[in-house]
């Protein structure tokens, strides 16, 4: 199933330094509103923001095409991350994604398959 693979690691403190309630515009440039709502429901939302960001970067690396963050959405099904693409790249790829956050970092891995 592999056409591309992307990996990214993000220090959670990068997001912790930019508090959502003080800079919501920063977060709205990177995440869709339902992603923001998802992250904010946790006691430590910044590890979730970092994880979603790492996955979005991994998507971009795996397809090696210019795609804005606003066209990538990370959702969850059965507690597993799912990648949803909008815009010009919609329905062009299928993805497998994995995410972890521990010891101050979030790591995202994405495998992509270009559809015909």
JOQUIDA-V412376 format. One record per run of one state. SS is the DSSP state (hx for helix, st for strand, lp for the rest). FROM is the first residue (numbers start at 0). TO is the last residue. Records with the same first field share a line. If there is no record, write none. Layout:
BEGIN
SS: FROM-TO ; FROM-TO
END
This chain:
BEGIN
lp: 0-2 ; 11-11 ; 16-22 ; 30-31 ; 40-43 ; 63-67 ; 77-78 ; 85-85 ; 89-91 ; 102-103 ; 114-115
st: 3-10 ; 71-76 ; 79-84 ; 92-101 ; 104-113
hx: 12-15 ; 23-29 ; 32-39 ; 44-62 ; 68-70 ; 86-88
END
